[in-house]
Amino acid sequence: MNDDIYQGIEENPRFKELVQKRSRFAWFLSLITLALYVGFILLIAFDPQWLGTPLAPGLTITRGIPVGVGLIVISFVLTGIYVYRANGEFDRLNAEILREVKQ
């Protein structure tokens, strides 16, 4: 019986749509993250003085600290965006597919 359910799910066009949407969205967010991290590494490699410049005269905090913290925060935000969409649209599609297959 489980094999019939699994086969029904795999053959369902909505399942293929779900897999495609989820995969495309995950790759999109991954590419954003990769671009940001590679940009940061390139900035370190080609203009380290800019990152080492203090935010204001007399401060010990350099530009690199908020940029690095911002990069980490953006990673958390992108993860939150994925989780929000996964818990909404993707879970709804998943429930609809299971309902269709079990009928």
C-alpha positions as CSV (number, residue, x, y, z in Angstrom):
1,M,0.0,0.0,0.0
2,N,2.8,2.4,0.9
3,D,4.4,1.7,-2.5
4,D,1.2,2.8,-4.2
5,I,1.1,6.0,-2.2
6,Y,4.8,6.8,-3.0
7,Q,4.3,6.0,-6.7
8,G,1.2,8.2,-6.8
9,I,3.1,11.1,-5.2
10,E,6.0,10.8,-7.6
11,E,3.7,10.8,-10.6
12,N,1.6,13.7,-9.4
13,P,2.3,16.8,-11.5
14,R,1.8,19.0,-8.4
15,F,4.6,17.1,-6.7
16,K,6.9,17.8,-9.6
17,E,5.9,21.5,-9.4
18,L,6.6,21.5,-5.7
19,V,10.0,19.9,-6.1
20,Q,10.9,22.4,-8.9
21,K,9.7,25.4,-7.0
22,R,11.4,24.4,-3.8
23,S,14.7,23.6,-5.6
24,R,14.7,26.8,-7.6
25,F,14.0,28.9,-4.5
26,A,16.7,27.1,-2.5
27,W,19.2,27.6,-5.3
28,F,18.3,31.3,-5.6
29,L,18.9,31.9,-1.9
30,S,22.1,29.9,-2.0
31,L,23.4,31.9,-4.9
32,I,22.6,35.2,-3.0
33,T,24.5,33.9,0.0
34,L,27.4,32.7,-2.1
35,A,27.7,36.0,-3.9
36,L,27.7,37.9,-0.7
37,Y,30.4,35.7,0.9
38,V,32.5,35.7,-2.3
39,G,32.2,39.5,-2.5
40,F,33.3,39.7,1.1
41,I,36.3,37.5,0.5
42,L,37.2,39.5,-2.7
43,L,37.0,42.7,-0.7
44,I,39.4,41.2,1.9
45,A,41.7,40.1,-0.9
46,F,41.7,43.3,-3.0
47,D,41.0,46.2,-0.6
48,P,41.8,45.2,3.0
49,Q,42.6,48.8,3.8
50,W,39.0,49.8,3.3
51,L,37.8,47.2,5.7
52,G,40.4,48.2,8.2
53,T,39.4,51.9,8.2
54,P,37.8,53.0,11.4
55,L,34.1,54.0,11.2
56,A,35.0,57.4,12.6
57,P,38.2,59.1,13.7
58,G,39.2,57.9,17.2
59,L,37.0,54.7,17.1
60,T,38.6,51.3,17.2
61,I,35.6,49.7,15.3
62,T,36.5,49.3,11.7
63,R,34.3,49.0,8.7
64,G,35.0,45.3,8.6
65,I,33.1,44.6,11.8
66,P,29.6,45.8,10.7
67,V,30.1,44.3,7.3
68,G,31.0,40.9,8.8
69,V,28.1,41.1,11.3
70,G,25.8,42.2,8.5
71,L,26.8,39.2,6.4
72,I,25.9,36.9,9.3
73,V,22.6,38.6,9.9
74,I,21.7,38.4,6.1
75,S,22.4,34.7,6.3
76,F,19.9,34.3,9.1
77,V,17.4,36.5,7.3
78,L,17.7,34.4,4.1
79,T,17.2,31.3,6.2
80,G,14.1,32.8,7.8
81,I,12.7,33.7,4.4
82,Y,13.2,30.1,3.3
83,V,11.5,28.7,6.4
84,Y,8.6,31.2,6.1
85,R,8.0,30.1,2.5
86,A,8.5,26.4,3.3
87,N,6.0,26.5,6.2
88,G,3.5,28.4,4.1
89,E,3.4,27.6,0.4
90,F,5.5,24.4,0.3
91,D,3.6,22.8,3.2
92,R,0.3,23.8,1.7
93,L,1.3,22.2,-1.6
94,N,2.5,19.1,0.2
95,A,-0.8,18.7,2.1
96,E,-2.8,19.1,-1.1
97,I,-0.7,16.4,-2.9
98,L,-1.1,14.0,0.0
99,R,-4.9,14.6,0.0
100,E,-5.1,13.9,-3.7
101,V,-3.1,10.7,-3.5
102,K,-5.0,9.3,-0.6
103,Q,-8.4,9.7,-2.3
